[in-house]
Amino acid sequence: MNAAHRLVEHALAVTWVDLPGSARQAARNFLHDSLAVGIAGRNAPLADAAFSAAQTWSGAGGTAFVLGRPGERLTRPHAAFVNAYQIHSQEYDCVHEPAVAHPMATVGAVLLAESSRAPASGGDFLAAMVAGIDIVATLGVAVSSPLKFFRPATAGIFGSIGALCRLRRLPPDVSRHAFGYGLAFASGTMQAHIEGKPTLAVQVAAAARSAIEAVDLACAGFEGPDASIDGPFGYLSLFEDEVDPAAALAELGKRHRVEELSWKPFPTGRAAHGAITALQMLIARHGITPDNLERFEYSAPPLIYRLVGRRPVPGMSVAYARLCFAWLGAVVLTRGTIDLADFTGEALSDPALLALARKIEVKADANPDQAAFVPAAATAIMKNGRRHSQAVDRQFGSPEAPLSREEHLAKARRSLEFGGLPGRHAELADLIDDFENLDDVAAALLRVIEPV
């Protein structure tokens, strides 16, 4: 049995009632988080442009809804495109740290689009979501070499296909053909990350769109490559360098990767979160201010440096700034935290923030683990010569340090307010708590997020 067969077999076998309580709660939590973040994404930079482009592609007659855009409908692939863009575009969506992937941006967007095609029960929706996350994370943890392609998109398309096949209850052979077209459509480069371009979120959006197209082609009778994952020209061979899928595949069904997801407490690259939290702790303990700080250093694994160690530059884009800890740290030093409303043109061009950002630096340590986020260490060097340090052995929002129920709800509330639905917080939270009992996911969601 090759890897594609094994992943399909697992996805089609996931059932809601057989999942442990901890996995079920995690699934509800991260669905809620993703819906709220996607609604906030309605007001993300270029979100209107992405929607306008999708309208052109979609034409009239679509039935699938778009988060935060009451009354608007697109065809399923294009609704998935926009929802995935909105979920990921503010770097606020959940992440599987060991896999270095954001599974809900693709998987969640695809399942939302599919729920508009035919009524889907809450239990089936959540089971399919868990299956898709398992696939994305399995493909990520099978790799030990550094990222060169953008895994949230390249692994995300396979997770989305697996989730969609599970929701539709497709036969194994059709599902494997769909995986073959996932290989044909898979794409996404880290060049966009290096340059800080909005292409990152577009790559995620394209993966969600293409996942639906891949499944539709398989259902129409198109045969796809059988060894799409571990064949000589399969996904792992083409997109990754050092891989060992056997151990990761052996974990399928023994653990549920949804329980390993991390919240993002801040709308920034996840690699910056340890440094943000460490800086906040040092500010609280030692009264650090922009005036008394000489320099701030964050020594962390090479992945952290690669992802958020870039230097601040005048005129940088919002996408660049979200992945620049030096600038993010300057905002935290100035006002204690960073949130959705901080990414404005005025802030990005503020000379005082840019000058403060030049005092902040990320340095790579000698950690050999190319997917490690911790351990790390923050050091504040003061103008009076004193040094204050803070070790970071886990990131806030990770399974080892999760958001509390109150913190989770506060993030959801802020996201809905930013997305223009401030009055729907309580109703959405109540809906999520009873989600597995819904008979028609789309109808129930629309009653909450598209109030009359």
Number of C-alpha atoms within 10 A of each C-alpha: 7 12 18 26 18 14 25 27 19 19 31 23 14 21 17 19 12 9 16 11 11 11 18 21 15 19 23 19 20 24 19 21 24 26 28 31 32 32 26 28 31 26 18 21 18 15 17 15 11 18 23 13 13 19 19 11 13 17 12 11 9 18 16 21 27 28 27 24 15 13 10 16 20 25 22 27 26 32 32 35 32 34 35 33 32 38 33 28 31 26 24 30 29 26 27 26 21 19 24 24 25 28 33 33 34 36 31 29 32 33 28 25 28 24 22 21 14 12 14 22 18 22 21 24 27 25 25 32 30 30 33 35 33 29 29 31 30 24 28 28 21 20 21 18 13 16 19 13 19 22 28 29 30 27 33 34 36 36 38 37 35 35 33 30 27 28 24 16 15 17 14 16 15 22 28 29 25 34 34 26 27 31 25 16 17 21 19 23 18 16 14 18 19 14 15 20 16 19 19 23 26 21 27 36 32 25 35 36 27 26 32 26 19 26 27 15 17 21 17 10 11 15 17 22 19 20 21 27 25 17 16 11 14 18 23 22 15 14 19 19 13 12 16 13 18 10 11 16 20 12 13 19 15 8 14 22 23 27 21 21 27 24 26 24 23 23 23 26 23 30 26 27 24 26 29 26 21 22 26 17 16 17 17 11 10 10 10 19 15 18 10 12 21 18 18 22 19 31 22 26 25 22 23 29 22 18 18 27 23 20 18 22 16 10 12 16 19 21 24 23 23 22 28 28 30 28 29 27 26 24 23 19 23 15 9 16 17 20 16 19 9 15 21 13 12 9 16 20 15 13 12 12 21 20 14 21 25 16 18 23 22 25 16 16 17 9 16 11 14 17 22 19 26 20 16 24 20 23 19 23 18 17 12 9 9 10 14 15 17 17 16 20 13 16 28 22 23 20 16 12 12 17 19 10 9 9 13 19 19 14 21 24 23 18 26 26 17 20 21 15 20 13 14 16 20 13 13 22 20 10 18 19 13 12 23 20 14 20 15 17 24 23 14 15 21 15 12 18 23 16 12 7
